[in-house]
Amino acid sequence: MFMHLRKRRRKRRRRGMRDGRGQLTHRRSWTQRPSVVERRSRIGDWELDTIRASHGKGVVVSMTERRSRLHLLA
C-alpha cells in the first residue's frame, strides 16, 4: 500500500558501517621516502595526488616529477 502513496518514507542511513574500499594494506608514508628523492638529484621520481570532486562526480589525478617540476593532470 505504501508504494501507491504520494510520498514514500525516506530511506534510513546505516550507521557504523565502514567502507573498506580504497584502503591500501602495505602503504608507506611520504615521510619514509629515500633521501635521494628528497634531494631531487635524479629524474624519474613522481609524486601523485588524487583530487575528487564533491559527491564523487569526477576525479583528477595530479602527477608531478620532482626534479623538473613537470605537472601532468589526467
N, C-alpha and C positions, 0 to 999 in steps of 0.2 A: 504494500500500500504506500509506503513512504517514497517509492520510486515515482509515483504519479503526483506527488505533491509539487507545489510550485517551487519551493526551495528545499533542497535536501540539507541534511545536517552536515557540518564541516567535518572533515576527517581529522582525527586526533593524531598529534605528532608523538612518536615513540620517544621516550626519554631514556637516557642511559645506554643506548646502543651506540657503538663507535664504529665508524667506517674504517676498515683495515686496509683499504686500497691505497697505493701510493707510498707505503712505508718501506723504506729500504732497510734491509736487515744488517748488511755489512758496510754501512756508510762510514766515511771518515769526515771529520770536521775540517773546515778550511784552515783552521789554526794548526793542523798537523801536516800542512804541505811542506815539501822539502825546501831547504834553504836556496837551492838553485832557482826554484820558481820564484821565491821572494825577491831575489836579486835581479830578476828579469834578464839573465845573461844568455838565454838561448831562445830561439824561435820555436814555436810549436806548443807552448803551454797555453791552453784555452781556459777561460772562465765562463761558465754558463749560468744563466738565470732564467727562470720561468716566470712570466708575468701573466696572471689570469684575470680576466675581466669579471665584473660582478655578475653573480648568478650563473657563472660557468658558461657564458655565451661565446667566449673567444679566448684564445691563448696565443701569446707571443713568446718566442724563445730568443733571448739576447745572448750573443756569443761575442766574447772579447778576447783577442790574442794579447797576451800580457806584455810582450816586448814591443811590438809595433803599434799597439793600441788600436788595431783594426776592429771595428764593430760590425757585426752582422746581425740582422733581425730576420727571423723566419716565422 
